[in-house]
Amino acid sequence: MVAALVLGSALLALAFFLSRQGLLKAPLMLAAILVASVSVAAPMASAAKVKPVKQMTLRLKASSHSAHAGTGIHVSTTGGSGSGPVRFTTTGLGCSIGQASGMLRASMPTTCVVKATKGASLRYQATVSATMTFTFTSIPVSGPDQPSYNTPDKATLVTTSWSSTGLKGSGPVNDTVNGFNWYIDAYYSPTDHWYYGYLSPGATVTLTWMVTGSYGQPLANTTVTLETQFAPGANNGKGDLDATFTSPTMNAGNIVTTTDAKGMATFTFTSTTLAAPPAPAGWNSSAISTAPLSNSAPSTTVADVAAEVLEAGSGYAWTRMVLQVAGDTFSHNPALPTVNQATDLVDLIVVGTGA
């Protein structure tokens, strides 16, 4: 706008100069010059006044945040400003959404993340909504359980209160990342987990497992066997001891029971290892070889106190437990295609006073 006014002033001065020199013979020429000046200034002034502003907050809404795979969820928006079009996008394996309709679908059990964009219009900038997450699950299937390598039965360690297990710390130590690289991938189901737990000599331990079938259904009234001596520490050839246990229903280290209506099974057993070396200096109940170390002595490394080291000739008693579902196969060389059950492998290590 300022430039247009300067141009208009210059043209006006030129007109006066030409008039005084007798060169501007037509009065209409001056009018034309002034009109030209105004015609340049007007649209520039108008453009300067129209500065796009932010829209009102654009929000997603949906009647449901979950559905079965193969069905749809309608996603829409509220808020925003102006007449710009709304377009939807989604991320997630097997997810798709109508850009304009907002109909979200998934071709498999998955999680979809959706966001919307409302385009710019005369007065408003474009805007983007916050994301919204949707879960698609398998359609319930009826019929006999048919476990396979790709759809295994699963035995999962669960607990609502770790302190009620009789084990130390605030939860199991998850060393699945190492276990997968070392042995799980070759001999077990790829969905297995590898956990550690620590206990005092003579402690009573209670572990609860959830057992599900090949299409995710709870396996009710199913025989399961907790093998407390699946891989005893004394068998590692490095001088460690075997952590042993007893219970009224234990036979040769195994406890057999039946799952309840929800597929749950609970086992209680007591350590018969009555003495153990104290935990190493700087030990804490959550250290593994790949984890950052906390609450340890300044000169202590992770390797000194990691569970893997305690199980590698340090003189501690330990054992690895698994839960077998009925007659399933949870370990084989090679795993594919024979293994048809996933299980959480649980190592229990006995540590003495000072831990």
C-alpha positions as CSV (number, residue, x, y, z in Angstrom):
1,M,0.0,0.0,0.0
2,V,2.8,2.4,0.8
3,A,4.5,1.7,-2.5
4,A,1.3,2.5,-4.3
5,L,0.9,5.8,-2.6
6,V,4.5,6.7,-3.4
7,L,3.8,5.8,-7.0
8,G,0.7,7.9,-7.1
9,S,2.6,11.0,-5.7
10,A,5.3,10.6,-8.2
11,L,2.8,10.4,-11.1
12,L,1.0,13.5,-9.8
13,A,4.3,15.5,-9.6
14,L,5.1,14.4,-13.1
15,A,1.7,15.6,-14.4
16,F,2.2,19.0,-12.9
17,F,5.7,19.2,-14.4
18,L,4.4,18.3,-17.8
19,S,1.6,20.8,-17.5
20,R,4.0,23.6,-16.7
21,Q,6.1,22.7,-19.7
22,G,3.1,22.8,-22.0
23,L,3.5,19.2,-22.7
24,L,0.4,18.0,-21.0
25,K,-2.3,19.2,-23.3
26,A,-5.2,17.0,-22.3
27,P,-6.7,17.5,-18.9
28,L,-7.9,13.9,-19.1
29,M,-4.3,12.7,-19.0
30,L,-4.0,13.8,-15.4
31,A,-7.2,12.1,-14.5
32,A,-5.9,8.9,-16.1
33,I,-2.7,9.1,-14.1
34,L,-4.7,9.5,-10.9
35,V,-7.0,6.7,-11.7
36,A,-4.0,4.4,-12.4
37,S,-2.5,5.3,-9.1
38,V,-5.7,4.5,-7.2
39,S,-6.1,1.3,-9.2
40,V,-2.7,0.1,-8.1
41,A,-3.1,1.2,-4.5
42,A,-6.6,-0.2,-3.9
43,P,-5.9,-4.0,-4.4
44,M,-2.6,-3.7,-2.5
45,A,-4.4,-2.1,0.5
46,S,-7.1,-4.8,0.3
47,A,-4.5,-7.6,0.2
48,A,-2.7,-6.1,3.2
49,K,-5.9,-6.3,5.2
50,V,-6.5,-10.1,4.6
51,K,-4.1,-11.9,6.8
52,P,-5.0,-15.6,7.4
53,V,-5.6,-16.5,11.0
54,K,-5.6,-19.8,12.9
55,Q,-8.7,-21.9,12.8
56,M,-10.6,-23.0,15.9
57,T,-9.3,-26.3,17.3
58,L,-10.1,-29.2,15.0
59,R,-11.1,-32.4,16.9
60,L,-11.8,-36.0,15.9
61,K,-14.9,-37.8,17.2
62,A,-16.1,-41.4,16.8
63,S,-18.9,-43.5,18.2
64,S,-16.5,-46.2,19.2
65,H,-12.7,-46.7,19.5
66,S,-12.7,-50.4,18.9
67,A,-14.2,-52.9,16.4
68,H,-13.6,-56.3,14.9
69,A,-11.2,-56.5,11.9
70,G,-13.2,-56.2,8.7
71,T,-15.8,-53.9,10.1
72,G,-15.8,-50.1,10.0
73,I,-15.8,-47.1,12.4
74,H,-17.0,-43.7,11.2
75,V,-14.7,-40.9,12.1
76,S,-15.8,-37.3,11.8
77,T,-14.6,-33.9,13.1
78,T,-15.9,-31.0,15.1
79,G,-14.4,-27.4,15.3
80,G,-12.2,-25.9,12.7
81,S,-13.1,-22.7,10.8
82,G,-13.8,-21.6,7.3
83,S,-14.8,-23.6,4.2
84,G,-11.6,-25.6,3.7
85,P,-12.2,-29.3,3.0
86,V,-11.6,-32.0,5.7
87,R,-9.4,-34.9,4.8
88,F,-8.6,-38.0,6.9
89,T,-5.4,-40.1,7.0
90,T,-4.4,-43.1,9.0
91,T,-1.3,-45.1,9.9
92,G,-1.1,-48.7,11.1
93,L,-0.7,-52.1,9.5
94,G,-3.8,-53.1,7.5
95,C,-5.5,-49.7,8.2
96,S,-7.4,-47.6,5.6
97,I,-9.7,-44.7,5.8
98,G,-11.9,-42.8,3.3
99,Q,-10.2,-39.4,2.8
100,A,-13.5,-37.6,2.6
101,S,-15.9,-40.0,4.3
102,G,-13.8,-40.8,7.4
103,M,-14.8,-44.5,7.3
104,L,-12.0,-46.4,9.0
105,R,-11.4,-50.1,8.3
106,A,-8.7,-52.7,9.2
107,S,-8.1,-55.9,7.3
108,M,-6.5,-57.6,10.4
109,P,-6.3,-57.2,14.2
110,T,-4.2,-54.1,14.6
111,T,-4.1,-50.5,16.0
112,C,-4.9,-47.6,13.7
113,V,-3.9,-43.9,14.4
114,V,-6.1,-41.3,12.6
115,K,-5.7,-37.6,12.1
116,A,-7.7,-35.0,10.1
117,T,-6.6,-31.9,8.2
118,K,-8.9,-29.0,7.4
119,G,-7.7,-26.9,4.4
120,A,-7.1,-23.2,4.3
121,S,-9.8,-20.8,3.1
122,L,-10.0,-17.1,2.5
123,R,-9.5,-16.0,6.1
124,Y,-8.0,-19.1,7.7
125,Q,-4.8,-21.1,7.7
126,A,-4.9,-24.9,7.3
127,T,-5.0,-26.9,10.5
128,V,-4.4,-30.4,11.7
129,S,-6.2,-32.3,14.5
130,A,-4.7,-34.3,17.3
131,T,-4.5,-38.0,16.6
132,M,-7.0,-40.6,17.8
133,T,-6.2,-44.3,18.3
134,F,-8.5,-47.2,17.4
135,T,-8.1,-50.9,18.1
136,F,-9.3,-53.7,15.8
137,T,-9.5,-57.2,17.2
138,S,-10.1,-60.7,15.8
139,I,-13.7,-61.8,15.2
140,P,-14.5,-64.5,17.9
141,V,-14.2,-67.9,16.4
142,S,-16.0,-71.0,17.7
143,G,-14.8,-74.5,17.2
144,P,-11.9,-76.7,18.5
145,D,-8.6,-75.2,19.5
146,Q,-6.1,-75.8,16.8
147,P,-2.7,-74.5,17.9
148,S,0.2,-74.1,15.4
149,Y,3.5,-72.2,15.1
150,N,1.7,-69.1,13.7
151,T,-1.3,-69.4,16.1
152,P,0.0,-71.0,19.2
153,D,-1.6,-71.7,22.6
154,K,-0.1,-69.2,25.1
155,A,0.9,-69.5,28.7
156,T,1.5,-66.0,30.1
157,L,2.8,-65.1,33.5
158,V,0.4,-62.6,35.1
159,T,0.0,-61.0,38.6
160,T,-2.0,-58.2,40.1
161,S,0.5,-57.7,43.0
162,W,4.1,-58.7,42.6
163,S,4.6,-58.5,46.4
164,S,2.1,-61.3,46.7
165,T,4.4,-63.6,44.7
166,G,7.0,-63.9,47.5
167,L,9.7,-62.6,45.1
168,K,11.9,-59.6,45.5
169,G,11.7,-56.3,43.7
170,S,8.6,-54.7,42.1
171,G,8.2,-57.1,39.1
172,P,9.9,-59.7,36.9
173,V,13.1,-58.8,35.1
174,N,12.4,-58.9,31.4
175,D,15.4,-60.2,29.4
176,T,13.4,-61.2,26.3
177,V,15.7,-59.1,24.1
178,N,18.7,-61.3,25.0
179,G,16.7,-64.5,25.1
180,F,15.4,-64.0,21.6
181,N,18.9,-63.5,20.2
182,W,20.4,-66.4,22.2
183,Y,17.9,-69.2,22.0
184,I,14.2,-68.2,21.7
185,D,14.2,-67.6,18.0
186,A,15.8,-71.0,17.3
187,Y,14.0,-73.3,19.7
188,Y,10.8,-71.6,20.9
189,S,7.8,-69.6,19.8
190,P,8.7,-66.1,18.7
191,T,6.1,-64.7,21.1
192,D,7.8,-66.2,24.2
193,H,9.2,-64.0,27.0
194,W,12.2,-64.6,29.3
195,Y,11.9,-63.4,32.9
196,Y,14.0,-63.5,36.0
197,G,12.8,-63.4,39.6
198,Y,14.8,-63.4,42.9
199,L,13.8,-65.0,46.2
200,S,15.3,-65.6,49.6
201,P,16.2,-69.1,50.9
202,G,13.2,-70.9,52.1
203,A,10.7,-68.4,50.6
204,T,7.2,-69.5,49.4
205,V,6.4,-68.4,45.9
206,T,3.0,-68.0,44.2
207,L,2.8,-67.6,40.4
208,T,-0.3,-67.1,38.3
209,W,-0.6,-67.9,34.6
210,M,-3.2,-67.0,32.0
211,V,-3.7,-69.7,29.3
212,T,-5.2,-68.8,25.9
213,G,-5.9,-70.8,22.8
214,S,-5.1,-70.6,19.1
215,Y,-7.5,-67.8,18.4
216,G,-7.1,-65.9,21.7
217,Q,-9.9,-67.6,23.6
218,P,-9.3,-68.5,27.3
219,L,-8.6,-72.2,27.6
220,A,-10.9,-73.2,30.4
221,N,-10.7,-76.5,32.2
222,T,-7.4,-77.4,30.5
223,T,-4.7,-79.5,32.1
224,V,-1.4,-77.5,32.5
225,T,1.9,-78.5,34.0
226,L,4.4,-76.2,35.7
227,E,7.8,-77.7,35.2
228,T,9.9,-76.2,38.0
229,Q,13.0,-78.2,36.9
230,F,12.8,-77.6,33.2
231,A,16.4,-76.2,33.1
232,P,18.0,-76.5,36.6
233,G,21.1,-74.4,37.3
234,A,23.2,-77.4,38.1
235,N,23.0,-78.5,34.5
236,N,24.8,-75.5,33.0
237,G,28.2,-77.1,33.6
238,K,29.6,-73.9,35.3
239,G,29.4,-75.0,38.9
240,D,26.0,-73.4,39.8
241,L,23.5,-75.1,42.0
242,D,19.9,-76.2,41.4
243,A,17.1,-74.3,43.1
244,T,14.5,-76.8,44.2
245,F,11.0,-76.5,45.6
246,T,8.3,-78.5,47.2
247,S,4.5,-78.4,47.3
248,P,1.8,-80.9,48.4
249,T,1.0,-81.7,44.7
250,M,4.5,-81.6,43.3
251,N,5.8,-84.8,41.6
252,A,9.4,-84.9,40.2
253,G,9.5,-81.1,40.1
254,N,6.2,-80.8,38.2
255,I,2.9,-79.4,39.5
256,V,-0.2,-80.4,37.5
257,T,-3.5,-78.5,37.7
258,T,-6.5,-77.4,35.7
259,T,-7.3,-73.9,34.5
260,D,-10.4,-72.2,35.8
261,A,-13.3,-70.8,33.6
262,K,-11.1,-67.8,32.7
263,G,-8.1,-69.9,31.7
264,M,-6.2,-69.0,34.9
265,A,-3.9,-71.3,36.9
266,T,-2.1,-70.5,40.2
267,F,0.8,-72.4,41.7
268,T,2.3,-72.1,45.2
269,F,5.6,-73.8,46.2
270,T,8.3,-73.4,48.8
271,S,12.0,-73.2,48.3
272,T,14.0,-76.1,49.7
273,T,17.2,-74.1,49.2
274,L,17.9,-72.9,52.7
275,A,21.2,-71.0,52.2
276,A,22.6,-68.9,49.5
277,P,25.5,-66.5,48.9
278,P,24.7,-62.9,49.5
279,A,24.0,-60.8,46.4
280,P,27.0,-59.1,44.9
281,A,27.9,-55.5,45.9
282,G,25.8,-53.1,44.0
283,W,23.2,-55.7,43.0
284,N,19.6,-54.7,42.4
285,S,16.7,-56.8,41.3
286,S,16.3,-55.3,37.8
287,A,19.8,-55.5,36.4
288,I,20.3,-57.3,33.1
289,S,23.3,-57.1,30.7
290,T,21.6,-54.6,28.4
291,A,19.9,-52.5,31.0
292,P,21.1,-49.3,32.6
293,L,22.2,-49.9,36.2
294,S,20.8,-47.9,39.1
295,N,21.4,-48.0,42.9
296,S,24.8,-49.7,42.5
297,A,28.2,-49.0,43.8
298,P,30.2,-46.5,41.6
299,S,32.8,-49.1,40.7
300,T,30.2,-51.8,39.9
301,T,29.4,-52.6,36.2
302,V,26.2,-54.0,34.9
303,A,27.9,-57.3,34.1
304,D,28.9,-57.8,37.7
305,V,25.4,-57.9,39.0
306,A,23.3,-58.9,35.9
307,A,21.1,-61.9,36.2
308,E,22.9,-63.6,33.3
309,V,26.2,-63.4,35.3
310,L,24.6,-64.8,38.4
311,E,23.6,-67.8,36.3
312,A,27.0,-68.3,34.8
313,G,29.1,-70.0,37.5
314,S,28.7,-67.5,40.3
315,G,27.6,-70.2,42.7
316,Y,23.9,-69.3,43.1
317,A,21.1,-71.8,43.0
318,W,18.6,-71.2,40.2
319,T,16.2,-73.0,37.9
320,R,14.2,-72.2,34.7
321,M,10.5,-72.9,34.8
322,V,7.9,-73.2,32.0
323,L,4.2,-73.9,31.9
324,Q,3.1,-76.6,29.4
325,V,-0.4,-76.5,28.1
326,A,-2.0,-80.0,27.7
327,G,0.2,-82.0,25.3
328,D,1.5,-79.0,23.4
329,T,5.1,-78.6,22.2
330,F,6.8,-75.4,23.5
331,S,10.4,-76.2,22.4
332,H,11.9,-78.0,19.5
333,N,15.0,-77.9,17.2
334,P,14.1,-76.3,14.9
335,A,11.1,-74.5,16.3
336,L,9.4,-74.1,13.0
337,P,7.0,-75.8,12.3
338,T,6.7,-78.1,15.3
339,V,6.3,-75.6,18.2
340,N,2.6,-74.9,18.7
341,Q,2.7,-73.3,22.2
342,A,4.2,-70.1,23.5
343,T,5.3,-69.8,27.1
344,D,6.9,-67.3,29.4
345,L,10.2,-68.8,30.6
346,V,10.8,-67.8,34.2
347,D,14.2,-68.1,35.9
348,L,14.1,-68.1,39.8
349,I,17.5,-67.3,41.5
350,V,18.0,-67.7,45.2
351,V,20.1,-64.9,46.8
352,G,21.0,-64.7,50.5
353,T,21.1,-61.9,53.1
354,G,22.0,-58.5,51.9
355,A,19.8,-58.7,48.9
